[in-house]
Amino acid sequence: MAPTTEADVTELDIDALYRQHGAFIARCIERLGGRGAAVEDLLQETFIAAYRHRDEFDPERASPRTWLYGIAANMCRTHRRSLRRLFSFRTRWLAETDTHVSRPRRPDEQLARAQRAQGVRDLLEELPFKQREVFILFELEELDGETIARMLGVPAGTVSSRLHKARETFSSLARQRIHEEESV
């Protein structure tokens, strides 16, 4: 497939792509391993890379969202490898904000909810990256298998098998964690 022409490149509006897909990409970055300022940094790096490589975007091969996701996923992989090498500690996840708050929660309810959310993030952190990636896109972002397959550039069957394995691993880890907590 031929790269886009110069005319196509000028039509690829990175600002518009950011407005349209920035929130989705930021959520994916956060869930794939970013935290705090790292999310903003990786989001910025994603769109800088998109700008630099805009001539490589081929609308016949991928949608802008898929293309941006691929860039963001690669940024996350590199970031996570760097963290492991440089800091030797696990990355932590931001607590998700509850956008559907209908009443103020009591402090004990807030604490229990935050602990449950942290427990889920810890379990997700233990999943291998490819399993975590599919699990997050399917279960949390609620994308369908075909869309995920296009985003990752893999067959739909691969998405299904990764999702199946991710669910098994997640359940096994959760059972193990519950057993450990009950033993204490």
FIROSE-51494 format. One record per residue: residue number from 1; y negated, x, z negated of N, C-alpha, C, O in turn; residue in three letters. Coordinates in Angstrom, 2 decimals. Each point is the difference from the previous one (the first is absolute). Layout:
REM FIROSE-51494
<rec NUM, <Y, X, Z>, <Y, X, Z>, <Y, X, Z>, <Y, X, Z>, "Ala">
...
REM end
This chain:
REM FIROSE-51494
<rec 1, <1.17, 0.83, 0.00>, <-1.17, -0.83, 0.00>, <-1.24, 0.88, 0.00>, <-0.11, 0.97, -0.75>, "Met">
<rec 2, <-0.80, -1.33, 1.59>, <-1.22, 0.80, 0.15>, <-0.95, -0.27, -1.16>, <-0.09, -1.13, -0.47>, "Ala">
<rec 3, <-0.60, 2.17, 0.01>, <-1.00, -0.23, -1.05>, <-1.12, -0.88, 0.52>, <-0.14, -0.19, 1.21>, "Pro">
<rec 4, <-0.63, -0.34, -2.12>, <-1.09, -0.88, 0.40>, <-1.05, 0.79, 0.78>, <-0.13, 1.21, -0.15>, "Thr">
<rec 5, <-0.61, -1.92, 0.97>, <-1.04, 0.63, 0.80>, <-1.26, 0.16, -0.85>, <-0.10, -0.55, -1.09>, "Thr">
<rec 6, <-0.87, 1.30, 1.61>, <-1.26, 0.20, -0.72>, <-0.69, -1.34, -0.25>, <-0.60, -0.19, -1.06>, "Glu">
<rec 7, <0.69, -0.72, 2.01>, <-0.61, -1.32, -0.17>, <0.67, -0.75, -1.15>, <-0.68, -0.67, -0.78>, "Ala">
<rec 8, <2.02, 0.79, 0.68>, <0.72, -0.66, -1.08>, <-0.39, 0.59, -1.35>, <-0.14, -0.72, -0.99>, "Asp">
<rec 9, <-0.05, 2.04, 0.95>, <-0.34, 0.69, -1.24>, <-1.32, -0.52, -0.55>, <-0.13, -0.21, -1.20>, "Val">
<rec 10, <-0.84, 0.01, 2.07>, <-1.29, -0.48, -0.47>, <0.10, -1.44, -0.49>, <-0.83, -0.44, -0.80>, "Thr">
<rec 11, <1.85, -0.31, 1.27>, <0.17, -1.38, -0.44>, <0.70, -0.09, -1.35>, <-0.09, -1.04, -0.66>, "Glu">
<rec 12, <0.77, 2.09, 0.24>, <0.68, -0.01, -1.28>, <-1.04, 0.21, -1.11>, <-0.44, 1.12, -0.26>, "Leu">
<rec 13, <0.06, -2.21, -0.37>, <-1.05, 0.01, -1.01>, <0.62, 0.21, -1.38>, <0.56, -0.92, -0.58>, "Asp">
<rec 14, <-0.65, 2.14, 0.08>, <0.61, 0.35, -1.28>, <-0.62, -0.81, -1.14>, <0.70, -0.41, -0.92>, "Ile">
<rec 15, <-2.01, 0.17, 0.98>, <-0.64, -0.81, -1.03>, <0.59, -1.41, -0.04>, <0.27, -0.53, -1.07>, "Asp">
<rec 16, <-0.08, -0.06, 2.23>, <0.59, -1.33, 0.07>, <1.44, 0.01, -0.50>, <0.44, -0.92, -0.69>, "Ala">
<rec 17, <0.30, 1.98, 1.04>, <1.38, 0.12, -0.49>, <0.02, 0.11, -1.53>, <0.86, -0.58, -0.65>, "Leu">
<rec 18, <-1.81, 1.32, 0.10>, <-0.08, 0.14, -1.45>, <-0.27, -1.36, -0.64>, <0.65, -0.38, -0.98>, "Tyr">
<rec 19, <-1.62, -0.35, 1.52>, <-0.32, -1.32, -0.56>, <1.20, -0.93, 0.09>, <0.26, -0.78, -0.92>, "Arg">
<rec 20, <0.46, 0.85, 2.01>, <1.11, -0.92, 0.23>, <1.27, 0.41, -0.76>, <0.70, -0.88, -0.51>, "Gln">
<rec 21, <-0.41, 2.16, 0.40>, <1.29, 0.45, -0.55>, <-0.11, 0.88, -1.25>, <1.01, 0.37, -0.58>, "His">
<rec 22, <-2.23, -0.04, 0.17>, <-0.18, 0.92, -1.12>, <0.65, -0.46, -1.29>, <0.63, 0.80, -0.69>, "Gly">
<rec 23, <-0.76, -2.08, 0.35>, <0.58, -0.50, -1.25>, <1.53, 0.10, 0.03>, <0.62, 0.42, -0.98>, "Ala">
<rec 24, <-0.02, -0.79, 2.10>, <1.47, 0.10, 0.15>, <0.45, 1.45, -0.13>, <0.95, 0.29, -0.72>, "Phe">
<rec 25, <-1.62, 0.60, 1.42>, <0.37, 1.42, -0.04>, <-0.17, 0.55, -1.42>, <0.84, 0.77, -0.46>, "Ile">
<rec 26, <-1.90, -1.15, -0.22>, <-0.23, 0.48, -1.37>, <1.11, -0.48, -0.93>, <0.48, 0.77, -0.84>, "Ala">
<rec 27, <-0.07, -2.04, 0.97>, <1.10, -0.51, -0.83>, <1.28, 0.78, 0.27>, <0.73, 0.36, -0.93>, "Arg">
<rec 28, <-0.46, -0.11, 2.19>, <1.21, 0.75, 0.36>, <-0.06, 1.41, -0.57>, <0.99, 0.50, -0.54>, "Cys">
<rec 29, <-2.13, 0.14, 0.66>, <-0.16, 1.37, -0.52>, <0.24, -0.01, -1.51>, <0.71, 0.86, -0.52>, "Ile">
<rec 30, <-1.30, -1.81, -0.16>, <0.17, -0.07, -1.46>, <1.46, -0.19, -0.36>, <0.51, 0.66, -0.90>, "Glu">
<rec 31, <0.16, -1.53, 1.59>, <1.39, -0.30, -0.33>, <0.96, 1.10, 0.46>, <1.10, 0.12, -0.54>, "Arg">
<rec 32, <-1.50, 0.66, 1.52>, <0.85, 1.09, 0.46>, <-0.19, 1.27, -0.81>, <0.72, 0.98, 0.20>, "Leu">
<rec 33, <-1.66, -0.98, -1.12>, <-0.10, 1.17, -0.86>, <-1.38, 0.48, -0.34>, <-0.14, 0.99, -0.71>, "Gly">
<rec 34, <-0.87, -1.66, 1.19>, <-1.35, 0.41, -0.36>, <-0.37, -0.54, -1.36>, <0.65, -0.90, -0.52>, "Gly">
<rec 35, <-1.69, 1.44, -0.05>, <-0.49, -0.50, -1.29>, <-1.47, 0.35, -0.11>, <-0.43, 1.09, 0.37>, "Arg">
<rec 36, <-0.33, -2.02, -0.90>, <-1.41, 0.24, -0.26>, <-0.74, 0.51, 1.21>, <0.02, -0.61, 1.07>, "Gly">
<rec 37, <-0.69, 1.74, -1.26>, <-0.79, 0.59, 1.07>, <0.86, 0.42, 1.18>, <-0.50, 0.08, 1.13>, "Ala">
<rec 38, <1.78, 0.19, -1.37>, <0.90, 0.39, 1.10>, <0.09, -1.11, 1.05>, <0.10, 0.29, 1.19>, "Ala">
<rec 39, <-0.14, -1.54, -1.62>, <0.06, -1.12, 0.95>, <-1.20, 0.07, 0.94>, <0.15, -0.07, 1.22>, "Val">
<rec 40, <-1.33, 0.22, -1.80>, <-1.21, 0.07, 0.82>, <0.02, 1.23, 0.90>, <-0.38, -0.07, 1.17>, "Glu">
<rec 41, <0.83, 1.20, -1.72>, <0.06, 1.23, 0.79>, <0.97, -0.15, 1.17>, <-0.33, 0.36, 1.13>, "Asp">
<rec 42, <1.51, -0.90, -1.40>, <1.01, -0.17, 1.06>, <-0.45, -1.05, 1.01>, <0.28, 0.13, 1.20>, "Leu">
<rec 43, <-0.96, -1.16, -1.67>, <-0.53, -1.01, 0.92>, <-1.03, 0.63, 0.92>, <0.01, -0.23, 1.21>, "Leu">
<rec 44, <-0.90, 1.02, -1.79>, <-1.02, 0.68, 0.81>, <0.66, 0.97, 0.98>, <-0.36, 0.04, 1.18>, "Gln">
<rec 45, <1.33, 0.73, -1.66>, <0.70, 0.93, 0.88>, <0.72, -0.72, 1.14>, <0.05, 0.49, 1.13>, "Glu">
<rec 46, <0.51, -1.66, -1.44>, <0.68, -0.80, 1.03>, <-0.96, -0.36, 1.12>, <0.32, 0.16, 1.18>, "Thr">
<rec 47, <-1.50, -0.65, -1.54>, <-0.95, -0.43, 1.03>, <-0.67, 1.18, 0.69>, <-0.40, -0.12, 1.16>, "Phe">
<rec 48, <0.27, 1.24, -1.84>, <-0.50, 1.21, 0.67>, <1.03, 0.46, 1.02>, <-0.36, 0.35, 1.13>, "Ile">
<rec 49, <1.64, -0.34, -1.52>, <1.06, 0.39, 0.94>, <0.05, -0.98, 1.17>, <0.20, 0.41, 1.15>, "Ala">
<rec 50, <-0.38, -1.69, -1.43>, <0.00, -1.00, 1.08>, <-1.14, 0.29, 0.98>, <0.19, -0.08, 1.21>, "Ala">
<rec 51, <-1.35, 0.42, -1.75>, <-1.14, 0.33, 0.86>, <0.30, 1.24, 0.84>, <-0.23, 0.02, 1.20>, "Tyr">
<rec 52, <0.76, 1.01, -1.86>, <0.29, 1.26, 0.71>, <1.07, -0.17, 1.08>, <-0.04, 0.67, 1.03>, "Arg">
<rec 53, <0.98, -1.56, -1.28>, <1.12, -0.17, 0.93>, <-0.09, -1.32, 0.76>, <1.01, -0.51, 0.50>, "His">
<rec 54, <-2.21, -0.03, -0.41>, <-0.17, -1.30, 0.67>, <0.44, 0.04, 1.45>, <0.39, -1.03, 0.56>, "Arg">
<rec 55, <-0.45, 2.21, 0.06>, <0.43, 0.10, 1.40>, <1.52, -0.11, 0.14>, <0.50, -0.19, 1.10>, "Asp">
<rec 56, <0.23, 0.31, -2.22>, <1.46, -0.12, 0.03>, <0.46, -1.44, -0.23>, <1.18, -0.30, 0.17>, "Glu">
<rec 57, <-2.09, -0.58, -0.56>, <0.37, -1.39, -0.25>, <0.37, -0.67, 1.32>, <-0.75, 0.04, 0.97>, "Phe">
<rec 58, <1.93, -0.66, -0.96>, <0.48, -0.70, 1.18>, <0.29, -1.45, -0.40>, <1.00, -0.27, -0.66>, "Asp">
<rec 59, <-1.86, -0.67, 1.06>, <0.18, -1.39, -0.40>, <1.29, -0.62, 0.54>, <0.43, -1.05, -0.48>, "Pro">
<rec 60, <0.18, 1.69, 1.46>, <1.27, -0.52, 0.52>, <1.17, 0.42, -0.90>, <1.04, -0.65, 0.00>, "Glu">
<rec 61, <-1.22, 1.71, -0.76>, <1.06, 0.49, -0.90>, <-0.09, -0.60, -1.39>, <1.03, -0.24, -0.63>, "Arg">
<rec 62, <-2.23, 0.00, 0.15>, <-0.17, -0.47, -1.38>, <-1.31, -0.75, -0.14>, <-0.96, 0.22, 0.73>, "Ala">
<rec 63, <0.95, -1.13, -1.70>, <-1.25, -0.68, -0.33>, <-0.85, 0.97, -0.82>, <0.52, 0.97, -0.54>, "Ser">
<rec 64, <-1.82, -1.21, 0.45>, <-0.83, 0.88, -0.83>, <0.50, 0.07, -1.45>, <-0.02, 1.07, -0.62>, "Pro">
<rec 65, <0.46, -2.19, 0.09>, <0.49, -0.02, -1.38>, <1.23, 0.89, -0.16>, <0.11, 0.76, -0.97>, "Arg">
<rec 66, <0.80, -0.84, 1.91>, <1.21, 0.82, -0.03>, <-0.36, 1.47, 0.13>, <0.53, 0.83, -0.73>, "Thr">
<rec 67, <-1.42, -0.52, 1.64>, <-0.44, 1.37, 0.22>, <-0.65, 0.56, -1.26>, <0.31, 1.12, -0.41>, "Trp">
<rec 68, <-1.21, -1.89, -0.21>, <-0.66, 0.43, -1.22>, <0.99, 0.16, -1.15>, <-0.09, 0.94, -0.78>, "Leu">
<rec 69, <1.04, -1.86, 0.69>, <1.01, 0.11, -1.04>, <0.80, 1.31, 0.15>, <0.26, 0.69, -0.98>, "Tyr">
<rec 70, <0.11, -0.37, 2.20>, <0.74, 1.24, 0.24>, <-0.78, 1.22, -0.46>, <0.56, 0.92, -0.60>, "Gly">
<rec 71, <-1.84, -0.90, 0.89>, <-0.85, 1.11, -0.44>, <-0.05, 0.03, -1.53>, <0.15, 1.07, -0.60>, "Ile">
<rec 72, <-0.35, -2.23, -0.02>, <-0.09, -0.08, -1.46>, <1.32, 0.43, -0.66>, <-0.01, 0.72, -1.00>, "Ala">
<rec 73, <1.12, -1.16, 1.55>, <1.31, 0.36, -0.58>, <0.20, 1.51, 0.06>, <0.50, 0.59, -0.95>, "Ala">
<rec 74, <-0.89, 0.03, 2.05>, <0.12, 1.46, 0.11>, <-0.91, 0.69, -1.01>, <0.39, 1.00, -0.61>, "Asn">
<rec 75, <-1.60, -1.52, 0.43>, <-0.91, 0.55, -1.00>, <0.62, -0.09, -1.40>, <-0.11, 0.93, -0.80>, "Met">
<rec 76, <0.74, -2.06, 0.52>, <0.62, -0.20, -1.30>, <1.16, 0.97, -0.22>, <0.14, 0.57, -1.09>, "Cys">
<rec 77, <0.68, -0.39, 2.10>, <1.12, 0.94, -0.12>, <-0.52, 1.40, -0.33>, <0.51, 0.67, -0.90>, "Arg">
<rec 78, <-1.51, -0.24, 1.63>, <-0.58, 1.33, -0.22>, <-0.62, 0.09, -1.39>, <0.18, 1.00, -0.70>, "Thr">
<rec 79, <-0.89, -2.02, 0.31>, <-0.63, -0.03, -1.32>, <1.04, 0.11, -1.11>, <-0.16, 0.78, -0.94>, "His">
<rec 80, <1.22, -1.55, 1.05>, <1.04, 0.01, -1.03>, <0.70, 1.36, -0.08>, <0.29, 0.49, -1.09>, "Arg">
<rec 81, <-0.02, 0.10, 2.23>, <0.60, 1.34, 0.00>, <-0.92, 0.99, -0.69>, <0.45, 0.84, -0.78>, "Arg">
<rec 82, <-1.73, -0.93, 1.08>, <-0.98, 0.91, -0.61>, <-0.05, -0.19, -1.51>, <-0.06, 0.98, -0.75>, "Ser">
<rec 83, <0.07, -2.21, 0.30>, <-0.03, -0.25, -1.44>, <1.21, 0.60, -0.69>, <-0.12, 0.62, -1.06>, "Leu">
<rec 84, <1.28, -0.81, 1.65>, <1.22, 0.54, -0.61>, <-0.08, 1.52, -0.09>, <0.39, 0.59, -1.01>, "Arg">
<rec 85, <-0.89, 0.03, 2.07>, <-0.07, 1.46, 0.02>, <-1.07, 0.53, -0.95>, <0.25, 0.94, -0.74>, "Arg">
<rec 86, <-1.43, -1.53, 0.76>, <-1.13, 0.54, -0.74>, <-0.03, -0.42, -1.46>, <-0.35, 0.82, -0.86>, "Leu">
<rec 87, <0.68, -2.03, 0.55>, <-0.21, -0.52, -1.35>, <1.28, -0.29, -0.77>, <-0.04, -0.09, -1.23>, "Phe">
<rec 88, <1.17, -0.06, 1.90>, <1.29, -0.24, -0.65>, <-0.04, -1.16, -0.99>, <0.57, 0.09, -1.08>, "Ser">
<rec 89, <-1.23, -1.13, 1.44>, <0.05, -1.19, -0.84>, <0.02, -1.23, 0.89>, <-0.46, 0.02, 1.15>, "Phe">
<rec 90, <0.98, -1.06, -1.68>, <0.11, -1.24, 0.77>, <-1.37, -0.62, 0.22>, <-0.86, 0.03, -0.87>, "Arg">
<rec 91, <0.69, -0.60, 2.05>, <-1.23, -0.74, 0.23>, <0.10, -1.35, -0.71>, <1.08, -0.57, -0.14>, "Thr">
<rec 92, <-2.22, 0.10, -0.29>, <-0.04, -1.29, -0.68>, <-0.70, -1.02, 0.90>, <-0.77, 0.37, 0.89>, "Arg">
<rec 93, <1.04, -1.62, -1.13>, <-0.55, -1.07, 0.83>, <-1.08, -0.76, -0.76>, <0.07, -0.17, -1.22>, "Trp">
<rec 94, <-1.03, -0.27, 1.96>, <-1.02, -0.86, -0.61>, <0.60, -1.37, -0.31>, <0.81, -0.52, 0.76>, "Leu">
<rec 95, <-1.22, -0.02, -1.85>, <0.43, -1.35, -0.32>, <-0.64, -0.94, 1.01>, <-1.20, 0.08, 0.28>, "Ala">
<rec 96, <2.01, -0.96, 0.25>, <-0.53, -0.96, 0.97>, <-0.86, -1.02, -0.73>, <0.34, -0.46, -1.09>, "Glu">
<rec 97, <-1.42, 0.12, 1.70>, <-0.85, -1.02, -0.61>, <0.55, -1.37, 0.34>, <0.52, -0.23, 1.09>, "Thr">
<rec 98, <-0.65, -0.63, -2.01>, <0.48, -1.37, 0.20>, <-1.15, -0.82, 0.58>, <-0.95, -0.34, -0.71>, "Asp">
<rec 99, <1.05, 0.04, 1.99>, <-1.07, -0.76, 0.67>, <0.13, -1.49, -0.23>, <-0.87, -0.78, 0.40>, "Thr">
<rec 100, <1.96, 0.37, -1.04>, <0.24, -1.43, -0.19>, <-0.14, -0.39, -1.48>, <0.72, -0.87, -0.48>, "His">
<rec 101, <-1.64, 1.51, -0.22>, <-0.16, -0.29, -1.41>, <-0.66, -1.36, -0.14>, <-1.11, -0.22, 0.47>, "Val">
<rec 102, <1.81, -0.69, -1.13>, <-0.56, -1.33, -0.18>, <-0.56, -0.17, -1.41>, <-0.82, -0.89, -0.23>, "Ser">
<rec 103, <1.25, 1.73, -0.71>, <-0.49, -0.06, -1.36>, <0.03, 1.42, -0.57>, <0.81, 0.82, 0.42>, "Arg">
<rec 104, <-1.67, -0.55, -1.34>, <0.05, 1.32, -0.63>, <1.34, 0.18, -0.73>, <0.51, -0.94, -0.61>, "Pro">
<rec 105, <0.03, 2.11, 0.69>, <1.26, 0.28, -0.68>, <-0.28, 0.61, -1.36>, <-0.99, 0.71, -0.21>, "Arg">
<rec 106, <1.89, -0.99, -0.70>, <-0.09, 0.63, -1.32>, <0.32, 1.48, 0.17>, <0.70, 0.39, 0.93>, "Arg">
<rec 107, <-1.21, 0.44, -1.83>, <0.26, 1.44, 0.10>, <1.49, 0.34, 0.02>, <0.42, 0.89, 0.74>, "Pro">
<rec 108, <0.40, -1.59, -1.54>, <1.43, 0.29, -0.01>, <0.65, -0.39, 1.33>, <0.92, 0.68, 0.45>, "Asp">
<rec 109, <-1.40, -1.77, 0.17>, <0.51, -0.38, 1.32>, <-0.39, 1.04, 1.04>, <0.80, 0.36, 0.86>, "Glu">
<rec 110, <-2.05, 0.11, -0.93>, <-0.47, 1.02, 0.94>, <0.82, 1.28, -0.15>, <0.37, 0.61, 1.00>, "Gln">
<rec 111, <-0.10, -0.21, -2.22>, <0.78, 1.21, -0.26>, <1.42, -0.16, 0.54>, <0.51, 0.90, 0.66>, "Leu">
<rec 112, <0.12, -2.03, -0.96>, <1.37, -0.23, 0.48>, <0.05, 0.00, 1.52>, <0.91, 0.57, 0.60>, "Ala">
<rec 113, <-1.90, -1.20, 0.03>, <-0.05, -0.05, 1.46>, <-0.20, 1.40, 0.58>, <0.65, 0.38, 0.98>, "Arg">
<rec 114, <-1.55, 0.39, -1.60>, <-0.25, 1.36, 0.48>, <1.24, 0.87, -0.16>, <0.29, 0.83, 0.86>, "Ala">
<rec 115, <0.46, -1.02, -1.95>, <1.22, 0.77, -0.21>, <1.06, -0.37, 1.03>, <0.70, 0.88, 0.51>, "Gln">
<rec 116, <-0.56, -2.17, -0.21>, <0.96, -0.42, 1.03>, <-0.38, 0.56, 1.36>, <0.85, 0.49, 0.74>, "Arg">
<rec 117, <-2.15, -0.55, -0.42>, <-0.47, 0.53, 1.29>, <0.25, 1.50, 0.09>, <0.43, 0.51, 1.04>, "Ala">
<rec 118, <-0.68, 0.20, -2.14>, <0.25, 1.45, -0.01>, <1.48, 0.28, 0.15>, <0.38, 0.95, 0.68>, "Gln">
<rec 119, <0.45, -1.77, -1.29>, <1.45, 0.17, 0.13>, <0.45, -0.16, 1.44>, <0.83, 0.77, 0.48>, "Gly">
<rec 120, <-1.38, -1.76, 0.22>, <0.33, -0.20, 1.42>, <-0.49, 1.19, 0.82>, <0.73, 0.49, 0.86>, "Val">
<rec 121, <-1.94, -0.03, -1.12>, <-0.52, 1.16, 0.74>, <0.85, 1.23, -0.26>, <0.25, 0.79, 0.91>, "Arg">
<rec 122, <0.19, -0.61, -2.16>, <0.87, 1.14, -0.31>, <1.31, -0.09, 0.76>, <0.49, 1.01, 0.51>, "Asp">
<rec 123, <0.08, -2.21, -0.42>, <1.25, -0.18, 0.75>, <-0.23, 0.28, 1.49>, <0.82, 0.65, 0.64>, "Leu">
<rec 124, <-1.93, -1.15, -0.10>, <-0.30, 0.25, 1.41>, <-0.15, 1.49, 0.25>, <0.41, 0.51, 1.04>, "Leu">
<rec 125, <-1.01, 0.18, -1.99>, <-0.23, 1.44, 0.12>, <1.33, 0.75, 0.15>, <0.06, 1.04, 0.65>, "Glu">
<rec 126, <0.99, -1.56, -1.26>, <1.29, 0.66, 0.04>, <0.76, -0.23, 1.31>, <0.94, 0.73, 0.30>, "Glu">
<rec 127, <-1.35, -1.72, 0.48>, <0.65, -0.24, 1.28>, <-0.33, 1.13, 0.97>, <-1.13, 0.50, 0.01>, "Leu">
<rec 128, <2.09, -0.09, 0.82>, <-0.33, 0.96, 1.06>, <-1.11, -0.57, 0.89>, <-0.10, -1.22, 0.16>, "Pro">
<rec 129, <-0.72, 2.09, 0.40>, <-1.20, -0.44, 0.73>, <0.32, -1.05, 1.07>, <-0.68, -1.02, 0.08>, "Phe">
<rec 130, <1.69, 1.25, 0.74>, <0.29, -0.94, 1.09>, <0.42, -1.36, -0.52>, <-0.35, -1.02, 0.59>, "Lys">
<rec 131, <1.09, 0.99, -1.68>, <0.37, -1.27, -0.61>, <-1.22, -0.68, -0.61>, <-0.20, -1.20, 0.17>, "Gln">
<rec 132, <-0.62, 1.98, -0.89>, <-1.21, -0.54, -0.64>, <-0.93, -0.59, 1.05>, <-0.56, -1.08, -0.18>, "Arg">
<rec 133, <0.42, 1.80, 1.28>, <-0.88, -0.42, 1.08>, <0.40, -1.38, 0.51>, <-0.84, -0.89, 0.11>, "Glu">
<rec 134, <2.12, 0.71, 0.21>, <0.47, -1.28, 0.53>, <-0.08, -1.09, -1.07>, <-0.41, -1.13, 0.28>, "Val">
<rec 135, <0.79, 1.47, -1.50>, <-0.04, -0.95, -1.11>, <-1.42, -0.53, -0.21>, <-0.20, -1.21, -0.14>, "Phe">
<rec 136, <-0.76, 2.11, 0.12>, <-1.39, -0.38, -0.21>, <-0.51, -0.88, 1.14>, <-0.63, -1.03, -0.23>, "Ile">
<rec 137, <0.90, 1.44, 1.47>, <-0.50, -0.77, 1.14>, <0.63, -1.38, 0.06>, <-0.67, -0.97, 0.36>, "Leu">
<rec 138, <1.96, 0.87, -0.70>, <0.69, -1.29, 0.08>, <-0.29, -0.86, -1.22>, <-0.44, -1.14, 0.14>, "Phe">
<rec 139, <0.69, 1.68, -1.33>, <-0.07, -0.79, -1.22>, <-1.44, -0.22, -0.49>, <-0.33, -1.09, -0.46>, "Glu">
<rec 140, <-0.51, 2.11, 0.54>, <-1.34, -0.12, -0.56>, <-1.04, -0.40, 1.05>, <-0.88, -0.82, -0.27>, "Leu">
<rec 141, <0.98, 1.40, 1.45>, <-0.96, -0.35, 1.06>, <0.46, -1.21, 0.82>, <-0.76, -0.55, 0.79>, "Glu">
<rec 142, <2.01, 0.15, -0.99>, <0.59, -1.19, 0.63>, <-0.03, 0.06, 1.53>, <-0.24, -1.01, 0.66>, "Glu">
<rec 143, <0.50, 2.20, -0.13>, <0.12, 0.14, 1.46>, <1.44, -0.27, 0.40>, <0.92, 0.22, -0.79>, "Leu">
<rec 144, <-0.73, -0.70, 2.02>, <1.36, -0.26, 0.45>, <0.65, 1.29, 0.51>, <-0.68, 0.99, 0.27>, "Asp">
<rec 145, <1.99, -1.03, -0.14>, <0.77, 1.18, 0.40>, <-0.41, 0.58, 1.33>, <-0.08, 1.22, 0.15>, "Gly">
<rec 146, <-0.18, -2.08, 0.82>, <-0.39, 0.49, 1.34>, <-1.34, 0.75, -0.06>, <-0.16, 1.04, 0.64>, "Glu">
<rec 147, <-0.77, -1.57, -1.39>, <-1.31, 0.66, -0.14>, <0.17, 1.35, -0.67>, <-0.60, 1.00, 0.42>, "Thr">
<rec 148, <1.40, -0.97, -1.47>, <0.24, 1.26, -0.70>, <0.67, 1.01, 0.94>, <-0.36, 1.17, 0.01>, "Ile">
<rec 149, <1.32, -1.63, 0.77>, <0.69, 0.88, 0.94>, <-1.00, 0.62, 0.98>, <0.06, 1.19, 0.28>, "Ala">
<rec 150, <-0.98, -2.01, 0.23>, <-1.01, 0.53, 0.92>, <-0.92, 0.98, -0.71>, <-0.35, 1.04, 0.56>, "Arg">
<rec 151, <-0.03, -1.36, -1.79>, <-0.91, 0.88, -0.74>, <0.64, 1.35, -0.28>, <-0.67, 1.04, 0.05>, "Met">
<rec 152, <1.96, -1.05, -0.35>, <0.69, 1.24, -0.35>, <0.62, 0.70, 1.20>, <0.43, 1.15, -0.09>, "Leu">
<rec 153, <-0.39, -1.86, 1.22>, <0.60, 0.59, 1.19>, <1.50, 0.17, -0.13>, <0.58, 0.97, 0.50>, "Gly">
<rec 154, <0.07, -1.94, -1.17>, <1.45, 0.04, -0.18>, <0.57, -1.33, 0.46>, <-0.72, -0.99, 0.10>, "Val">
<rec 155, <2.04, 0.95, 0.18>, <0.62, -1.28, 0.35>, <-0.03, -0.98, -1.17>, <-0.04, 0.40, -1.16>, "Pro">
<rec 156, <0.07, -1.69, 1.48>, <-0.02, -1.04, -1.02>, <1.20, 0.14, -0.93>, <-0.10, -0.29, -1.19>, "Ala">
<rec 157, <1.24, 0.72, 1.71>, <1.18, 0.20, -0.83>, <-0.22, 1.08, -1.05>, <0.52, -0.10, -1.11>, "Gly">
<rec 158, <-1.28, 1.11, 1.45>, <-0.32, 1.06, -0.96>, <-0.86, -0.57, -1.13>, <0.21, 0.34, -1.17>, "Thr">
<rec 159, <-1.15, -1.19, 1.52>, <-0.83, -0.65, -1.02>, <0.89, -0.81, -0.93>, <-0.14, 0.07, -1.22>, "Val">
<rec 160, <1.06, -0.84, 1.79>, <0.90, -0.83, -0.81>, <0.85, 0.85, -0.92>, <0.15, -0.32, -1.18>, "Ser">
<rec 161, <0.41, 1.41, 1.69>, <0.86, 0.83, -0.84>, <-0.81, 0.71, -1.08>, <0.47, 0.12, -1.14>, "Ser">
<rec 162, <-1.68, 0.35, 1.47>, <-0.84, 0.63, -1.02>, <-0.40, -1.01, -1.07>, <-0.01, 0.32, -1.19>, "Arg">
<rec 163, <-0.33, -1.53, 1.61>, <-0.39, -1.04, -0.95>, <1.18, -0.34, -0.91>, <-0.17, -0.14, -1.21>, "Leu">
<rec 164, <1.35, -0.01, 1.80>, <1.20, -0.30, -0.79>, <0.25, 1.10, -1.03>, <0.25, -0.28, -1.17>, "His">
<rec 165, <-0.31, 1.53, 1.61>, <0.23, 1.14, -0.90>, <-1.10, 0.07, -1.07>, <0.28, 0.30, -1.16>, "Lys">
<rec 166, <-1.53, -0.58, 1.55>, <-1.10, 0.02, -0.96>, <0.19, -1.06, -1.08>, <-0.23, 0.25, -1.18>, "Ala">
<rec 167, <0.66, -1.44, 1.60>, <0.23, -1.06, -0.98>, <1.13, 0.39, -0.96>, <-0.10, -0.21, -1.21>, "Arg">
<rec 168, <1.17, 0.78, 1.76>, <1.12, 0.45, -0.84>, <-0.47, 1.06, -1.00>, <0.30, -0.08, -1.19>, "Glu">
<rec 169, <-1.02, 1.07, 1.70>, <-0.48, 1.08, -0.85>, <-0.95, -0.52, -1.05>, <0.11, 0.37, -1.17>, "Thr">
<rec 170, <-1.04, -1.22, 1.56>, <-0.97, -0.58, -0.93>, <0.72, -0.78, -1.10>, <-0.31, 0.17, -1.18>, "Phe">
<rec 171, <1.27, -1.01, 1.56>, <0.75, -0.79, -0.98>, <0.79, 0.89, -0.94>, <0.02, -0.23, -1.21>, "Ser">
<rec 172, <0.61, 1.24, 1.75>, <0.78, 0.93, -0.82>, <-0.90, 0.73, -1.00>, <0.33, 0.13, -1.18>, "Ser">
<rec 173, <-1.47, 0.34, 1.66>, <-0.95, 0.68, -0.88>, <-0.52, -0.94, -1.09>, <-0.15, 0.40, -1.15>, "Leu">
<rec 174, <-0.11, -1.65, 1.53>, <-0.50, -0.97, -0.97>, <1.05, -0.28, -1.07>, <-0.31, -0.05, -1.19>, "Ala">
<rec 175, <1.57, -0.14, 1.61>, <1.07, -0.23, -0.97>, <0.15, 1.20, -0.93>, <0.17, -0.17, -1.21>, "Arg">
<rec 176, <-0.24, 1.37, 1.77>, <0.11, 1.22, -0.80>, <-1.16, 0.08, -1.01>, <0.22, 0.35, -1.16>, "Gln">
<rec 177, <-1.43, -0.66, 1.60>, <-1.17, 0.04, -0.88>, <0.15, -1.02, -1.13>, <-0.32, 0.31, -1.15>, "Arg">
<rec 178, <0.79, -1.51, 1.47>, <0.18, -1.03, -1.01>, <1.04, 0.45, -1.03>, <-0.19, -0.14, -1.21>, "Ile">
<rec 179, <1.29, 0.69, 1.71>, <1.06, 0.49, -0.90>, <-0.55, 1.10, -0.92>, <0.29, 0.01, -1.20>, "His">
<rec 180, <-1.07, 0.91, 1.74>, <-0.58, 1.07, -0.81>, <-0.93, -0.56, -1.07>, <0.01, 0.47, -1.13>, "Glu">
<rec 181, <-0.81, -1.47, 1.49>, <-0.93, -0.59, -0.96>, <0.72, -0.77, -1.08>, <-0.43, -0.01, -1.15>, "Glu">
<rec 182, <1.54, -0.63, 1.50>, <0.78, -0.75, -0.99>, <0.73, 0.93, -0.95>, <0.28, -0.37, -1.14>, "Glu">
<rec 183, <0.03, 1.58, 1.60>, <0.72, 0.97, -0.82>, <-0.88, 0.66, -1.04>, <0.50, 0.58, -0.96>, "Ser">
<rec 184, <-1.80, -0.67, 1.16>, <-0.94, 0.67, -0.91>, <-0.21, -0.78, -1.26>, <-0.76, 0.43, -0.87>, "Val">
REM end
